[in-house]
């Protein structure tokens, strides 16, 4: 019985020093406060738009505004939160 051992290759970083940060450019905000405010306003508009849709279908026009504020879906907003946090928060040693 022969066993072969291979050394694991180190993970390669997704963005090297020469490459631009595409996720950060698309989804991140200037600060965490700005990002949280965008998320909160988007959430309020989404709940209002869906809740008031029974009164008038015009209230559904608030849903695209939510998509613009979140820069996509809720997962896109969360991805932007992580990118904003990576940009603004420093690691403590």
N, CA, C and O atoms as CSV, one atom per row, in Angstrom:
chain,resi,resn,atom,element,x,y,z
A,1,UNK,N,N,0.846,-1.160,0.000
A,1,UNK,CA,C,0.000,0.000,0.000
A,1,UNK,C,C,0.898,1.231,0.000
A,1,UNK,O,O,1.755,1.396,0.868
A,2,UNK,N,N,0.688,2.066,-0.963
A,2,UNK,CA,C,1.483,3.283,-1.045
A,2,UNK,C,C,0.600,4.467,-0.715
A,2,UNK,O,O,-0.556,4.550,-1.129
A,3,UNK,N,N,1.168,5.358,0.027
A,3,UNK,CA,C,0.431,6.576,0.346
A,3,UNK,C,C,1.197,7.746,-0.232
A,3,UNK,O,O,2.421,7.828,-0.139
A,4,UNK,N,N,0.469,8.612,-0.808
A,4,UNK,CA,C,1.096,9.812,-1.347
A,4,UNK,C,C,0.624,10.993,-0.532
A,4,UNK,O,O,-0.562,11.142,-0.236
A,5,UNK,N,N,1.545,11.794,-0.193
A,5,UNK,CA,C,1.187,13.006,0.540
A,5,UNK,C,C,1.517,14.194,-0.337
A,5,UNK,O,O,2.596,14.281,-0.922
A,6,UNK,N,N,0.604,15.068,-0.411
A,6,UNK,CA,C,0.850,16.285,-1.177
A,6,UNK,C,C,0.654,17.473,-0.255
A,6,UNK,O,O,-0.219,17.485,0.613
A,7,UNK,N,N,1.462,18.429,-0.465
A,7,UNK,CA,C,1.331,19.619,0.363
A,7,UNK,C,C,0.183,20.448,-0.168
A,7,UNK,O,O,0.060,20.645,-1.377
A,8,UNK,N,N,-0.653,20.930,0.722
A,8,UNK,CA,C,-1.784,21.747,0.246
A,8,UNK,C,C,-1.286,23.080,-0.301
A,8,UNK,O,O,-0.366,23.699,0.235
A,9,UNK,N,N,-1.908,23.481,-1.350
A,9,UNK,CA,C,-1.535,24.765,-1.932
A,9,UNK,C,C,-2.198,25.874,-1.145
A,9,UNK,O,O,-3.362,25.752,-0.764
A,10,UNK,N,N,-1.483,26.944,-0.896
A,10,UNK,CA,C,-2.093,28.039,-0.132
A,10,UNK,C,C,-3.187,28.703,-0.942
A,10,UNK,O,O,-3.100,28.787,-2.167
A,11,UNK,N,N,-4.211,29.172,-0.263
A,11,UNK,CA,C,-5.291,29.839,-0.999
A,11,UNK,C,C,-4.797,31.128,-1.631
A,11,UNK,O,O,-4.010,31.872,-1.046
A,12,UNK,N,N,-5.267,31.362,-2.805
A,12,UNK,CA,C,-4.879,32.594,-3.488
A,12,UNK,C,C,-5.860,33.689,-3.123
A,12,UNK,O,O,-7.065,33.442,-3.066
A,13,UNK,N,N,-5.379,34.877,-2.878
A,13,UNK,CA,C,-6.309,35.964,-2.555
A,13,UNK,C,C,-7.152,36.320,-3.756
A,13,UNK,O,O,-6.701,36.233,-4.898
A,14,UNK,N,N,-8.385,36.722,-3.486
A,14,UNK,CA,C,-9.304,37.024,-4.576
A,14,UNK,C,C,-8.916,38.304,-5.307
A,14,UNK,O,O,-9.121,38.417,-6.516
A,15,UNK,N,N,-8.367,39.248,-4.595
A,15,UNK,CA,C,-7.950,40.494,-5.232
A,15,UNK,C,C,-6.524,40.799,-4.796
A,15,UNK,O,O,-6.258,41.019,-3.615
A,16,UNK,N,N,-5.629,40.810,-5.743
A,16,UNK,CA,C,-4.247,41.134,-5.418
A,16,UNK,C,C,-4.070,42.634,-5.420
A,16,UNK,O,O,-5.011,43.384,-5.676
A,17,UNK,N,N,-2.869,43.060,-5.135
A,17,UNK,CA,C,-2.621,44.500,-5.008
A,17,UNK,C,C,-2.845,45.239,-6.322
A,17,UNK,O,O,-3.217,46.412,-6.311
A,18,UNK,N,N,-2.626,44.581,-7.438
A,18,UNK,CA,C,-2.767,45.246,-8.720
A,18,UNK,C,C,-4.183,45.242,-9.279
A,18,UNK,O,O,-4.491,46.014,-10.187
A,19,UNK,N,N,-5.046,44.384,-8.746
A,19,UNK,CA,C,-6.401,44.263,-9.268
A,19,UNK,C,C,-7.364,45.134,-8.462
A,19,UNK,O,O,-7.201,45.268,-7.249
A,20,UNK,N,N,-8.359,45.725,-9.113
A,20,UNK,CA,C,-9.340,46.534,-8.376
A,20,UNK,C,C,-10.294,45.649,-7.593
A,20,UNK,O,O,-10.520,44.493,-7.953
A,21,UNK,N,N,-10.844,46.187,-6.537
A,21,UNK,CA,C,-11.824,45.485,-5.709
A,21,UNK,C,C,-13.201,45.694,-6.319
A,21,UNK,O,O,-13.847,46.710,-6.062
A,22,UNK,N,N,-13.656,44.736,-7.127
A,22,UNK,CA,C,-14.929,44.890,-7.840
A,22,UNK,C,C,-16.127,44.813,-6.905
A,22,UNK,O,O,-17.102,45.540,-7.095
A,23,UNK,N,N,-16.073,43.953,-5.906
A,23,UNK,CA,C,-17.198,43.841,-4.975
A,23,UNK,C,C,-17.356,45.135,-4.196
A,23,UNK,O,O,-18.466,45.641,-4.037
A,24,UNK,N,N,-16.249,45.666,-3.716
A,24,UNK,CA,C,-16.300,46.923,-2.983
A,24,UNK,C,C,-16.773,48.073,-3.846
A,24,UNK,O,O,-17.513,48.940,-3.381
A,25,UNK,N,N,-16.353,48.087,-5.091
A,25,UNK,CA,C,-16.759,49.170,-5.991
A,25,UNK,C,C,-18.244,49.110,-6.307
A,25,UNK,O,O,-18.873,50.151,-6.499
A,26,UNK,N,N,-18.817,47.915,-6.367
A,26,UNK,CA,C,-20.221,47.780,-6.734
A,26,UNK,C,C,-21.175,47.939,-5.565
A,26,UNK,O,O,-22.247,48.525,-5.717
A,27,UNK,N,N,-20.798,47.423,-4.396
A,27,UNK,CA,C,-21.761,47.308,-3.306
A,27,UNK,C,C,-21.433,48.112,-2.061
A,27,UNK,O,O,-22.333,48.398,-1.272
A,28,UNK,N,N,-20.180,48.486,-1.859
A,28,UNK,CA,C,-19.790,49.132,-0.605
A,28,UNK,C,C,-20.199,50.599,-0.580
A,28,UNK,O,O,-20.421,51.218,-1.621
A,29,UNK,N,N,-20.294,51.140,0.629
A,29,UNK,CA,C,-20.625,52.548,0.838
A,29,UNK,C,C,-19.412,53.266,1.409
A,29,UNK,O,O,-18.373,52.655,1.661
A,30,UNK,N,N,-19.559,54.585,1.611
A,30,UNK,CA,C,-18.464,55.371,2.167
A,30,UNK,C,C,-18.200,55.021,3.619
A,30,UNK,O,O,-17.049,55.018,4.057
A,31,UNK,N,N,-19.253,54.726,4.370
A,31,UNK,CA,C,-19.098,54.401,5.791
A,31,UNK,C,C,-20.180,53.404,6.195
A,31,UNK,O,O,-21.147,53.172,5.469
A,32,UNK,N,N,-19.983,52.826,7.373
A,32,UNK,CA,C,-20.990,51.883,7.876
A,32,UNK,C,C,-22.308,52.582,8.167
A,32,UNK,O,O,-23.376,52.006,7.960
A,33,UNK,N,N,-22.239,53.828,8.649
A,33,UNK,CA,C,-23.467,54.569,8.948
A,33,UNK,C,C,-24.294,54.781,7.692
A,33,UNK,O,O,-25.508,54.574,7.702
A,34,UNK,N,N,-23.645,55.193,6.611
A,34,UNK,CA,C,-24.348,55.396,5.333
A,34,UNK,C,C,-24.960,54.082,4.864
A,34,UNK,O,O,-26.087,54.065,4.369
A,35,UNK,N,N,-24.236,52.993,5.015
A,35,UNK,CA,C,-24.739,51.700,4.564
A,35,UNK,C,C,-25.951,51.257,5.389
A,35,UNK,O,O,-26.935,50.768,4.835
A,36,UNK,N,N,-25.879,51.428,6.705
A,36,UNK,CA,C,-27.014,51.065,7.556
A,36,UNK,C,C,-28.236,51.941,7.270
A,36,UNK,O,O,-29.363,51.446,7.276
A,37,UNK,N,N,-28.027,53.225,7.023
A,37,UNK,CA,C,-29.153,54.118,6.715
A,37,UNK,C,C,-29.804,53.704,5.399
A,37,UNK,O,O,-31.031,53.663,5.303
A,38,UNK,N,N,-28.995,53.395,4.386
A,38,UNK,CA,C,-29.551,52.923,3.113
A,38,UNK,C,C,-30.363,51.645,3.306
A,38,UNK,O,O,-31.435,51.496,2.719
A,39,UNK,N,N,-29.860,50.728,4.121
A,39,UNK,CA,C,-30.583,49.479,4.377
A,39,UNK,C,C,-31.876,49.702,5.129
A,39,UNK,O,O,-32.892,49.083,4.814
A,40,UNK,N,N,-31.852,50.580,6.122
A,40,UNK,CA,C,-33.059,50.850,6.913
A,40,UNK,C,C,-34.128,51.544,6.082
A,40,UNK,O,O,-35.298,51.166,6.144
A,41,UNK,N,N,-33.749,52.541,5.314
A,41,UNK,CA,C,-34.722,53.232,4.453
A,41,UNK,C,C,-35.303,52.257,3.427
A,41,UNK,O,O,-36.505,52.271,3.160
A,42,UNK,N,N,-34.446,51.416,2.857
A,42,UNK,CA,C,-34.925,50.420,1.904
A,42,UNK,C,C,-35.898,49.444,2.526
A,42,UNK,O,O,-36.890,49.070,1.901
A,43,UNK,N,N,-35.625,49.027,3.753
A,43,UNK,CA,C,-36.523,48.099,4.439
A,43,UNK,C,C,-37.871,48.749,4.732
A,43,UNK,O,O,-38.916,48.125,4.546
A,44,UNK,N,N,-37.852,49.999,5.188
A,44,UNK,CA,C,-39.107,50.714,5.460
A,44,UNK,C,C,-39.926,50.874,4.176
A,44,UNK,O,O,-41.141,50.676,4.182
A,45,UNK,N,N,-39.257,51.231,3.081
A,45,UNK,CA,C,-39.978,51.395,1.815
A,45,UNK,C,C,-40.532,50.070,1.297
A,45,UNK,O,O,-41.623,50.035,0.727
A,46,UNK,N,N,-39.792,48.984,1.490
A,46,UNK,CA,C,-40.279,47.680,1.057
A,46,UNK,C,C,-41.515,47.261,1.843
A,46,UNK,O,O,-42.500,46.814,1.256
A,47,UNK,N,N,-41.471,47.401,3.163
A,47,UNK,CA,C,-42.621,47.027,3.994
A,47,UNK,C,C,-43.816,47.918,3.678
A,47,UNK,O,O,-44.945,47.435,3.585
A,48,UNK,N,N,-43.571,49.229,3.511
A,48,UNK,CA,C,-44.671,50.145,3.186
A,48,UNK,C,C,-45.260,49.819,1.814
A,48,UNK,O,O,-46.480,49.804,1.653
A,49,UNK,N,N,-44.415,49.563,0.842
A,49,UNK,CA,C,-44.901,49.264,-0.505
A,49,UNK,C,C,-45.720,48.001,-0.562
A,49,UNK,O,O,-46.768,47.967,-1.208
A,50,UNK,N,N,-45.256,46.950,0.110
A,50,UNK,CA,C,-46.002,45.701,0.092
A,50,UNK,C,C,-47.232,45.765,0.988
A,50,UNK,O,O,-48.263,45.168,0.678
A,51,UNK,N,N,-47.124,46.482,2.091
A,51,UNK,CA,C,-48.267,46.596,3.004
A,51,UNK,C,C,-49.395,47.437,2.445
A,51,UNK,O,O,-50.566,47.136,2.674
A,52,UNK,N,N,-49.059,48.478,1.721
A,52,UNK,CA,C,-50.077,49.375,1.174
A,52,UNK,C,C,-50.505,48.995,-0.247
A,52,UNK,O,O,-51.290,49.708,-0.870
A,53,UNK,N,N,-49.999,47.894,-0.748
A,53,UNK,CA,C,-50.372,47.464,-2.100
A,53,UNK,C,C,-51.857,47.107,-2.184
A,53,UNK,O,O,-52.457,47.195,-3.256
A,54,UNK,N,N,-52.446,46.707,-1.067
A,54,UNK,CA,C,-53.875,46.387,-1.068
A,54,UNK,C,C,-54.725,47.646,-1.231
A,54,UNK,O,O,-55.842,47.576,-1.744
A,55,UNK,N,N,-54.208,48.786,-0.802
A,55,UNK,CA,C,-54.933,50.044,-0.943
A,55,UNK,C,C,-54.892,50.511,-2.389
A,55,UNK,O,O,-55.920,50.846,-2.977
A,56,UNK,N,N,-53.698,50.529,-2.948
A,56,UNK,CA,C,-53.521,50.958,-4.335
A,56,UNK,C,C,-52.259,50.308,-4.883
A,56,UNK,O,O,-51.252,50.196,-4.184
A,57,UNK,N,N,-52.321,49.888,-6.124
A,57,UNK,CA,C,-51.166,49.245,-6.742
A,57,UNK,C,C,-50.009,50.217,-6.954
A,57,UNK,O,O,-48.877,49.789,-7.180
A,58,UNK,N,N,-50.281,51.515,-6.885
A,58,UNK,CA,C,-49.224,52.519,-7.057
A,58,UNK,C,C,-48.174,52.433,-5.956
A,58,UNK,O,O,-47.030,52.838,-6.164
A,59,UNK,N,N,-48.544,51.915,-4.793
A,59,UNK,CA,C,-47.598,51.789,-3.702
A,59,UNK,C,C,-46.484,50.799,-4.027
A,59,UNK,O,O,-45.414,50.838,-3.419
A,60,UNK,N,N,-46.738,49.920,-4.980
A,60,UNK,CA,C,-45.687,48.970,-5.389
A,60,UNK,C,C,-44.516,49.663,-6.082
A,60,UNK,O,O,-43.469,49.051,-6.293
A,61,UNK,N,N,-44.688,50.931,-6.435
A,61,UNK,CA,C,-43.591,51.692,-7.040
A,61,UNK,C,C,-42.468,51.947,-6.035
A,61,UNK,O,O,-41.373,52.355,-6.424
A,62,UNK,N,N,-42.726,51.709,-4.748
A,62,UNK,CA,C,-41.678,51.848,-3.743
A,62,UNK,C,C,-40.687,50.689,-3.766
A,62,UNK,O,O,-39.557,50.833,-3.298
A,63,UNK,N,N,-41.097,49.547,-4.302
A,63,UNK,CA,C,-40.225,48.374,-4.326
A,63,UNK,C,C,-38.986,48.608,-5.210
A,63,UNK,O,O,-37.888,48.257,-4.776
A,64,UNK,N,N,-39.092,49.174,-6.412
A,64,UNK,CA,C,-37.873,49.449,-7.177
A,64,UNK,C,C,-36.936,50.445,-6.483
A,64,UNK,O,O,-35.719,50.374,-6.657
A,65,UNK,N,N,-37.495,51.367,-5.704
A,65,UNK,CA,C,-36.653,52.294,-4.952
A,65,UNK,C,C,-35.832,51.517,-3.920
A,65,UNK,O,O,-34.665,51.826,-3.680
A,66,UNK,N,N,-36.459,50.506,-3.316
A,66,UNK,CA,C,-35.742,49.646,-2.380
A,66,UNK,C,C,-34.594,48.932,-3.074
A,66,UNK,O,O,-33.497,48.839,-2.524
A,67,UNK,N,N,-34.836,48.432,-4.268
A,67,UNK,CA,C,-33.790,47.730,-5.016
A,67,UNK,C,C,-32.625,48.672,-5.321
A,67,UNK,O,O,-31.467,48.258,-5.269
A,68,UNK,N,N,-32.916,49.912,-5.631
A,68,UNK,CA,C,-31.855,50.887,-5.896
A,68,UNK,C,C,-31.068,51.171,-4.622
A,68,UNK,O,O,-29.838,51.218,-4.648
A,69,UNK,N,N,-31.775,51.362,-3.500
A,69,UNK,CA,C,-31.090,51.640,-2.245
A,69,UNK,C,C,-30.229,50.465,-1.788
A,69,UNK,O,O,-29.133,50.662,-1.262
A,70,UNK,N,N,-30.717,49.257,-1.987
A,70,UNK,CA,C,-29.962,48.080,-1.582
A,70,UNK,C,C,-28.936,47.667,-2.629
A,70,UNK,O,O,-28.146,46.754,-2.393
A,71,UNK,N,N,-28.939,48.331,-3.784
A,71,UNK,CA,C,-28.064,47.982,-4.915
A,71,UNK,C,C,-28.263,46.521,-5.309
A,71,UNK,O,O,-27.307,45.787,-5.561
A,72,UNK,N,N,-29.510,46.131,-5.353
A,72,UNK,CA,C,-29.874,44.767,-5.704
A,72,UNK,C,C,-30.788,44.189,-4.644
A,72,UNK,O,O,-31.653,44.886,-4.114
A,73,UNK,N,N,-30.603,42.936,-4.339
A,73,UNK,CA,C,-31.441,42.264,-3.348
A,73,UNK,C,C,-30.849,42.434,-1.950
A,73,UNK,O,O,-29.842,43.120,-1.773
A,74,UNK,N,N,-31.470,41.818,-0.979
A,74,UNK,CA,C,-30.981,41.907,0.402
A,74,UNK,C,C,-29.610,41.258,0.544
A,74,UNK,O,O,-28.790,41.704,1.346
A,75,UNK,N,N,-29.360,40.209,-0.229
A,75,UNK,CA,C,-28.032,39.580,-0.197
A,75,UNK,C,C,-26.965,40.526,-0.734
A,75,UNK,O,O,-25.839,40.547,-0.237
A,76,UNK,N,N,-27.322,41.308,-1.752
A,76,UNK,CA,C,-26.380,42.296,-2.287
A,76,UNK,C,C,-26.064,43.357,-1.239
A,76,UNK,O,O,-24.921,43.800,-1.125
A,77,UNK,N,N,-27.074,43.763,-0.477
A,77,UNK,CA,C,-26.856,44.732,0.594
A,77,UNK,C,C,-25.930,44.155,1.660
A,77,UNK,O,O,-25.046,44.847,2.165
A,78,UNK,N,N,-26.139,42.882,1.999
A,78,UNK,CA,C,-25.296,42.228,2.998
A,78,UNK,C,C,-23.865,42.092,2.497
A,78,UNK,O,O,-22.923,42.291,3.264
A,79,UNK,N,N,-23.690,41.761,1.242
A,79,UNK,CA,C,-22.352,41.688,0.651
A,79,UNK,C,C,-21.678,43.053,0.700
A,79,UNK,O,O,-20.483,43.152,0.983
A,80,UNK,N,N,-22.442,44.099,0.426
A,80,UNK,CA,C,-21.913,45.448,0.525
A,80,UNK,C,C,-21.557,45.825,1.944
A,80,UNK,O,O,-20.596,46.561,2.168
A,81,UNK,N,N,-22.321,45.328,2.913
A,81,UNK,CA,C,-22.011,45.581,4.320
A,81,UNK,C,C,-20.658,44.975,4.675
A,81,UNK,O,O,-19.843,45.609,5.345
A,82,UNK,N,N,-20.427,43.763,4.230
A,82,UNK,CA,C,-19.143,43.121,4.506
A,82,UNK,C,C,-17.991,43.851,3.807
A,82,UNK,O,O,-16.910,43.996,4.378
A,83,UNK,N,N,-18.219,44.307,2.580
A,83,UNK,CA,C,-17.185,45.045,1.859
A,83,UNK,C,C,-16.921,46.403,2.515
A,83,UNK,O,O,-15.772,46.838,2.601
A,84,UNK,N,N,-17.972,47.065,2.973
A,84,UNK,CA,C,-17.803,48.345,3.660
A,84,UNK,C,C,-17.068,48.151,4.974
A,84,UNK,O,O,-16.194,48.941,5.329
A,85,UNK,N,N,-17.420,47.110,5.683
A,85,UNK,CA,C,-16.742,46.824,6.941
A,85,UNK,C,C,-15.266,46.514,6.709
A,85,UNK,O,O,-14.413,46.955,7.479
A,86,UNK,N,N,-14.961,45.766,5.664
A,86,UNK,CA,C,-13.559,45.463,5.358
A,86,UNK,C,C,-12.787,46.721,4.994
A,86,UNK,O,O,-11.603,46.835,5.309
A,87,UNK,N,N,-13.445,47.662,4.337
A,87,UNK,CA,C,-12.775,48.907,3.963
A,87,UNK,C,C,-12.541,49.816,5.142
A,87,UNK,O,O,-11.480,50.431,5.250
A,88,UNK,N,N,-13.516,49.915,6.031
A,88,UNK,CA,C,-13.474,50.964,7.060
A,88,UNK,C,C,-12.922,50.488,8.396
A,88,UNK,O,O,-12.327,51.288,9.118
A,89,UNK,N,N,-13.090,49.247,8.747
A,89,UNK,CA,C,-12.652,48.768,10.064
A,89,UNK,C,C,-11.231,48.220,9.970
A,89,UNK,O,O,-10.871,47.537,9.011
A,90,UNK,N,N,-10.462,48.524,10.952
A,90,UNK,CA,C,-9.093,48.046,11.011
A,90,UNK,C,C,-9.027,46.851,11.956
A,90,UNK,O,O,-9.781,46.767,12.925
A,91,UNK,N,N,-8.122,45.937,11.660
A,91,UNK,CA,C,-7.941,44.760,12.504
A,91,UNK,C,C,-7.058,45.153,13.683
A,91,UNK,O,O,-5.991,45.743,13.517
A,92,UNK,N,N,-7.526,44.813,14.866
A,92,UNK,CA,C,-6.731,45.117,16.063
A,92,UNK,C,C,-5.767,43.971,16.343
A,92,UNK,O,O,-6.139,42.798,16.299
A,93,UNK,N,N,-4.550,44.327,16.624
A,93,UNK,CA,C,-3.531,43.294,16.875
A,93,UNK,C,C,-3.465,42.919,18.333
A,93,UNK,O,O,-2.663,42.067,18.716
